[in-house]
Amino acid sequence: MESIHNGTMSSNGNAAVQITNNDNNLKNNSPFNNSIWKANYVENSQQQQQQQQQQLQSKDSLTPGGVSPARKQQGMGPPSSIPQQQQQQQQQQFSFTNPWNKNDTVLPQQTYNYAMDEDMLESFKRRKSSLVIPPSRARAPNPFEFNFQYQAFPQQSSQQGINNNSNSNPYSYQQYQQHQLYNTHQYNNPNLMAANGNNNSRFFNQQDFHRRQSVAASQFYPSTNTSNISNNTKSMMNSPNSVSMQSNNNNIHSSNTYLPTATPTNTSNNNIMVNNNNNNNNNNNNNNNNNYNPNSAITASFRRLSAYPTTGISSTIPSQQQLLRKGSILEASPSAAATAQPIVIPTMKKVNFKKDLKPIINPTPKFRRASLNSKTISPLLALTRNLITTYQLCSPDFTYKPSKNPKRVLTKPSEGKFNNGFDNVNSDYILYVNDVLGVEQNRKYLVLDILGQGTFGQVVKCQNLMTKEILAVKVIKSRSEYLNQSITEAKILELINSKIDPENKFHFLRMFDSFIHKNHLCLVFELLSNNLYELLKQNQFHGLSLPLIRLFAKQLLESLCILKDNKLIHCDLKPENILLCSPDKPSLKIIDFGSSCEETRTVYTYIQSRFYRAPEIILGIPYSTSIDMWSFGCIIAELFLGIPIFPGASEYNQLSRIIDTLGYPPNWMIDIGKNSGKFLLLNDDDPNDFKNKFRLKTIDEMNKTIMNNNDKNNVRKEEPGKQYFKWKKLPEIIKNSRIPKPIQNNPKAIEQELLNRDCLINFLKGVLNINPLERWTPQQASLHPFITQQLFTGEWFPPGSNINTVYRQHHQNQDQNQSENYVATNQEQPQMSGAPAQEQAEPMLGLSSSSSSIISHNHDNINIIDNNTQGTHSVQDGGTTSREFNKLSIEEQTLASTNL
Ligand SMILES: Nc1ncnc2c1ncn2[C@@H]1O[C@H](COP(=O)(O)OP(=O)(O)OP(=O)(O)O)[C@@H](O)[C@H]1O
């Protein structure tokens, strides 16, 4: 049976706290849905506890013996059967009050049926919360303010019998006593007295008498020795002579040339020290001593009033020995003498400057909080980092166990639909914080948080319960198509980790483990940091600096070289799949091999995320590792621009953006592309113009084709794409991109930046070559001056490339040769087992150059073929169009360029 996390409150699920009661059964009734921060916490909670219990019981009755979804969602197990009467009893024992603000005390009056006046109720509430505020945590009163609320207190208390601990309110006493202290301080400070218009005659009225009571603070705190102090306290409250320095002493005021070294931080100081002046030290001492109550002095532990800071003043506070004076009545009393020790008369401090007479103003923050060692800490710390301590101070019953934290759901949607309610409608496993994945002893992973979500499943941050290592676990959807593809991902990663890059040098994600949990394949990876998309987002979609881009590009090219050498295609390179190893270092790793394949087994035709999709994939021609180089080029351009260079809203829009920026694909590609007819038409204007043999369909033509071939109600129409850049051609887009702020006023730096941009343009032209046969390989790109930082002279051709071919792209003969080459190298590839049947049956080649007539003469035919040959591989079009860079407008680009 799952443990029941009642009485547990959480603000975020990660760091929750638990208030427990000694009675275990009570745990079943505590309201963890209530926020601890709500002032009416207890009030609501007691009602809600009952309601919730009833609700859950009724829901649970629908799922006999099991845990209802409502309970599971709240991290609860099956309901326990506590008799209602017992529950109510327990609920009354359990309460929580806001300890810091008297006004926020939240127990409702109607909860208590006792006949109580306000003070009694107040003290009762505080006892209920087990909260006795020690002096060091009391609120600091304003020494210049007298609150009349306290005037009546001593009489009232004495009538009620303040020695009755159960009815006393320590907090009120404390406040009252503090006011006394301040008054005492005030009377002994002639400056303050003058300021307040006090005169001696007023000292003796009844109210002032009470206010002038100068007793050890501890006597009002029953928390230490309540039985002993009660009588003393009572007598002192009522006796006009008790410990009253002011009552018999005008000389005090002559002490204005001396100030006691003790500050008013200590009530005991006030009792004794203020009367010590040079002129009549002894007399005053005697007077005071006559009024001194030995019992109280001995039994009371002289606590400091915490209204004052505890640091830096300890030397000024007299010890208990100091307070037991020589020649006092203590000496005459044998019992007192037994414990009494000689008193050292406190030293006095000479007043040399006017500033020495300045009152010491309480520097303690108004809403301070206490830590366990009675040091004051800020409210922020008390309610965040020290929250557990704060609760412990509030209630001794409070305990905290992270394992009992409520389970915060991480998966959306979180409603169970499949797999016995474990999976949601998308076949994603419904993950909770503190779930444990895996069952084997050293392969159990505690779920901590969600890291990301993708087509194949969710990635969560986990801790290996045995090794305590923090890792990332990818929980694959339970559907077979995702499972099969993810097995391939695991196999490829295993191959890379163990054979291709055993020394972990080439920036590939490391996989540590894999297991099945509730029908879900779980892949355990090393934990990485932000992905590059998140990095750009953090940078407000402003491009990164060229040196940083270079660092990233170098590492990516190293990885791509290894992949090419091993004939592996990643097939889904994008900023989201490139992760920083740690947030503060520019080292990165490539993740997500879920779409990867061997170059000799290119089964799927619908691959790559749209923005990073190579033209050969859009056109539907066989592909190779060069599609990764295309994605790489898109990523580098995006890192520079801050937003994707080809943010296509549809495949057609993607192709049209590519054509706008880089020109038309060579004829041979269109000729053999299975999808060419979808997006392109023969250019009828001049059949002999081989250079412009094809043209992109217009939006209207696209929509007509779409309407002819699809359900008219269920079709997404093409619309003119949003223009993100003012310029269309690659060199212009790069050149006119925003100049980074730090160098905007530095002409030399701008000049250098523009030279670097020329180099980048040349680099991007090479890797974003539409023609996959001429596109640079990663090995070639690694030698470019943009990477090597060698001098860039304006032109660069990779070693071994045929310069002539670069300039003869659209020549018919060239097309013919390249088409034949391409067909030959990619023909009759073996099909991967488990691939979709239609894909296996379909030859990888589409239209040969001779079949291009089909495009011009029979569009419908082509479209039928296209419809049939759509791969069933994961659809990667979703999601990315709504990315946040959409917020950026073309105006920014315009602005940036005018800055140049
Ligand atoms: N090892 C890791 N460490 C930290 N975060 C990770 C890790 N692996 C993945 N992520 C995060 O999870 C997100 C999704 O991961 P991944 O791309 O592997 O899932 P997917 O389902 O294959 O996604 P896609 O839709 O791209 O195919 C990543 O973008 C990344 O932010």
Ligand as a Chemical Component Dictionary entry (heavy atoms), coordinates in Angstrom:
data_LIG
# 
_chem_comp.id                   LIG 
_chem_comp.type                 NON-POLYMER 
_chem_comp.pdbx_formal_charge   0 
_chem_comp.three_letter_code    LIG 
# 
loop_
_chem_comp_atom.comp_id 
_chem_comp_atom.atom_id 
_chem_comp_atom.alt_atom_id 
_chem_comp_atom.type_symbol 
_chem_comp_atom.charge 
_chem_comp_atom.model_Cartn_x 
_chem_comp_atom.model_Cartn_y 
_chem_comp_atom.model_Cartn_z 
_chem_comp_atom.pdbx_ordinal 
LIG N1  N1  N 0 20.748 13.915 -21.586 1  
LIG C1  C1  C 0 19.971 14.981 -21.470 2  
LIG N2  N2  N 0 20.231 15.912 -20.525 3  
LIG C2  C2  C 0 19.444 17.001 -20.407 4  
LIG N3  N3  N 0 18.374 17.232 -21.177 5  
LIG C3  C3  C 0 18.066 16.354 -22.133 6  
LIG C4  C4  C 0 18.842 15.177 -22.335 7  
LIG N4  N4  N 0 18.304 14.478 -23.340 8  
LIG C5  C5  C 0 17.253 15.187 -23.766 9  
LIG N5  N5  N 0 17.093 16.305 -23.060 10 
LIG C6  C6  C 0 16.067 17.340 -23.248 11 
LIG O1  O1  O 0 14.890 16.707 -23.712 12 
LIG C7  C7  C 0 14.501 17.224 -24.964 13 
LIG C8  C8  C 0 13.900 16.107 -25.801 14 
LIG O2  O2  O 0 14.845 15.073 -25.931 15 
LIG P1  P1  P 0 14.946 14.204 -27.264 16 
LIG O3  O3  O 0 15.225 15.112 -28.412 17 
LIG O4  O4  O 0 15.899 13.089 -27.054 18 
LIG O5  O5  O 0 13.463 13.674 -27.343 19 
LIG P2  P2  P 0 12.685 13.249 -28.652 20 
LIG O6  O6  O 0 11.387 12.677 -28.230 21 
LIG O7  O7  O 0 13.548 12.372 -29.471 22 
LIG O8  O8  O 0 12.475 14.657 -29.366 23 
LIG P3  P3  P 0 12.252 14.952 -30.908 24 
LIG O9  O9  O 0 10.879 15.485 -31.016 25 
LIG O10 O10 O 0 13.286 15.981 -31.234 26 
LIG O11 O11 O 0 12.466 13.693 -31.651 27 
LIG C9  C9  C 0 15.763 17.825 -25.552 28 
LIG O12 O12 O 0 15.513 18.905 -26.417 29 
LIG C10 C10 C 0 16.520 18.289 -24.332 30 
LIG O13 O13 O 0 16.139 19.616 -23.996 31 
# 
loop_
_chem_comp_bond.comp_id 
_chem_comp_bond.atom_id_1 
_chem_comp_bond.atom_id_2 
_chem_comp_bond.value_order 
_chem_comp_bond.pdbx_ordinal 
LIG N1  C1  SING 1  
LIG C1  N2  SING 2  
LIG C1  C4  DOUB 3  
LIG N2  C2  DOUB 4  
LIG C2  N3  SING 5  
LIG N3  C3  DOUB 6  
LIG C3  C4  SING 7  
LIG C3  N5  SING 8  
LIG C4  N4  SING 9  
LIG N4  C5  DOUB 10 
LIG C5  N5  SING 11 
LIG N5  C6  SING 12 
LIG C6  O1  SING 13 
LIG C6  C10 SING 14 
LIG O1  C7  SING 15 
LIG C7  C8  SING 16 
LIG C7  C9  SING 17 
LIG C8  O2  SING 18 
LIG O2  P1  SING 19 
LIG P1  O3  DOUB 20 
LIG P1  O4  SING 21 
LIG P1  O5  SING 22 
LIG O5  P2  SING 23 
LIG P2  O6  DOUB 24 
LIG P2  O7  SING 25 
LIG P2  O8  SING 26 
LIG O8  P3  SING 27 
LIG P3  O9  DOUB 28 
LIG P3  O10 SING 29 
LIG P3  O11 SING 30 
LIG C9  O12 SING 31 
LIG C9  C10 SING 32 
LIG C10 O13 SING 33 
# 
